[in-house]
Amino acid sequence: MVIADAGMTEEWNRVMEDSAATWATLSEHGGEEVAQYAVAMAYRIRFVMQMSVREAMHLIELRSSPQGHPTYRRVAQQMHDLIEKTAGHRAIAATMTYLDTSDVDLERLEAERRAEAKRKAARAG
């Protein structure tokens, strides 16, 4: 859903402006190290991650799983795509056999069902 569709554009803009003003004040008085914690989660903050192939494989395979948060899943899938197509490391990308690119509806539902079944089995046993 887009913010405008919900009729919240004005409120959204106000919150983002308040967040920017809070960041500026904290940055001036406490430094950027402190101010970074006052930024609204809606801001897109650029950062760089450096990792070995093994670390990338672990992160991508783990975070692309159906139980993962949809945002993490998209990022992990995009990372794999960038490794394979943009960087051209097709062999490395091909080793990520646990990568999940499926379109999962209600991501955590199956995991919750399995956990509930285990709880029921434990209570019954």
C-alpha positions as CSV (number, residue, x, y, z in Angstrom):
1,M,0.0,0.0,0.0
2,V,1.3,3.4,-0.9
3,I,1.1,6.1,1.8
4,A,-0.9,8.4,-0.5
5,D,-3.5,5.7,-1.0
6,A,-4.0,5.6,2.8
7,G,-4.4,9.4,2.9
8,M,-1.4,9.8,5.1
9,T,1.0,11.8,2.9
10,E,0.8,14.9,5.1
11,E,1.4,13.0,8.3
12,W,4.2,11.0,6.7
13,N,6.0,14.2,5.6
14,R,5.6,15.7,9.0
15,V,7.1,12.6,10.7
16,M,10.0,12.5,8.2
17,E,10.7,16.2,8.7
18,D,10.6,15.7,12.5
19,S,13.0,12.8,12.2
20,A,15.4,14.9,10.0
21,A,15.3,17.8,12.5
22,T,16.0,15.4,15.4
23,W,18.9,13.9,13.6
24,A,20.4,17.3,12.8
25,T,20.1,18.5,16.4
26,L,21.6,15.3,17.8
27,S,24.3,15.3,15.2
28,E,25.3,18.8,16.1
29,H,25.4,18.2,19.8
30,G,26.2,14.6,20.1
31,G,27.8,13.6,16.8
32,E,26.7,11.4,14.0
33,E,27.5,8.3,16.0
34,V,24.6,9.2,18.4
35,A,22.3,10.8,15.8
36,Q,22.1,7.7,13.7
37,Y,19.8,6.1,16.3
38,A,17.2,8.8,16.0
39,V,16.6,8.3,12.3
40,A,13.1,6.9,11.4
41,M,13.2,3.3,10.2
42,A,11.6,4.6,6.9
43,Y,14.8,6.3,5.9
44,R,17.0,4.4,3.4
45,I,20.5,4.6,4.7
46,R,23.3,3.6,2.4
47,F,26.0,1.3,3.8
48,V,28.6,-1.1,2.6
49,M,29.0,-4.7,3.6
50,Q,32.1,-6.6,2.9
51,M,32.2,-10.3,3.3
52,S,33.9,-13.5,2.1
53,V,32.1,-15.9,-0.3
54,R,31.4,-18.2,2.6
55,E,29.8,-15.3,4.7
56,A,27.8,-14.2,1.7
57,M,26.6,-17.8,1.1
58,H,25.5,-18.2,4.7
59,L,23.7,-14.9,4.8
60,I,21.9,-15.3,1.5
61,E,20.8,-18.9,2.1
62,L,19.7,-18.1,5.6
63,R,17.8,-14.9,4.9
64,S,16.1,-16.1,1.7
65,S,14.3,-18.9,3.6
66,P,10.5,-18.8,3.6
67,Q,10.5,-18.1,7.4
68,G,12.5,-14.9,6.8
69,H,11.0,-11.4,6.9
70,P,9.9,-10.4,3.4
71,T,12.3,-7.4,3.3
72,Y,15.3,-9.6,4.2
73,R,14.2,-12.2,1.7
74,R,14.2,-9.6,-1.1
75,V,17.6,-8.2,-0.1
76,A,19.1,-11.7,0.0
77,Q,17.6,-12.6,-3.4
78,Q,18.9,-9.3,-4.9
79,M,22.4,-10.0,-3.4
80,H,22.4,-13.4,-5.1
81,D,21.3,-11.9,-8.4
82,L,24.0,-9.2,-8.2
83,I,26.7,-11.8,-7.4
84,E,25.5,-13.9,-10.4
85,K,24.7,-11.3,-13.0
86,T,26.3,-8.0,-12.2
87,A,29.6,-9.3,-10.7
88,G,29.5,-12.3,-13.1
89,H,30.4,-14.9,-10.4
90,R,28.1,-17.5,-11.8
91,A,30.0,-20.4,-10.3
92,I,29.8,-18.9,-6.8
93,A,26.1,-18.1,-7.2
94,A,25.5,-21.7,-8.4
95,T,26.9,-23.1,-5.1
96,M,24.2,-21.5,-3.1
97,T,21.9,-24.5,-3.2
98,Y,19.7,-23.5,-0.3
99,L,18.8,-20.1,-1.9
100,D,15.0,-19.8,-1.9
101,T,13.6,-17.6,-4.6
102,S,10.0,-18.8,-4.3
103,D,7.2,-16.3,-3.9
104,V,6.0,-17.2,-0.4
105,D,2.6,-16.0,0.8
106,L,2.2,-15.5,4.5
107,E,5.9,-16.2,5.0
108,R,5.9,-17.4,8.6
109,L,2.6,-19.3,8.5
110,E,4.1,-22.7,7.7
111,A,6.8,-22.2,10.3
112,E,4.2,-21.3,12.9
113,R,2.1,-24.3,12.0
114,R,5.1,-26.7,12.5
115,A,6.0,-25.0,15.8
116,E,2.4,-25.4,17.0
117,A,2.3,-29.1,16.0
118,K,5.5,-29.6,18.0
119,R,4.0,-27.9,21.0
120,K,0.9,-30.0,20.8
121,A,3.0,-33.2,20.4
122,A,5.1,-32.2,23.5
123,R,2.0,-31.6,25.6
124,A,0.4,-34.9,24.5
125,G,3.5,-36.9,25.1
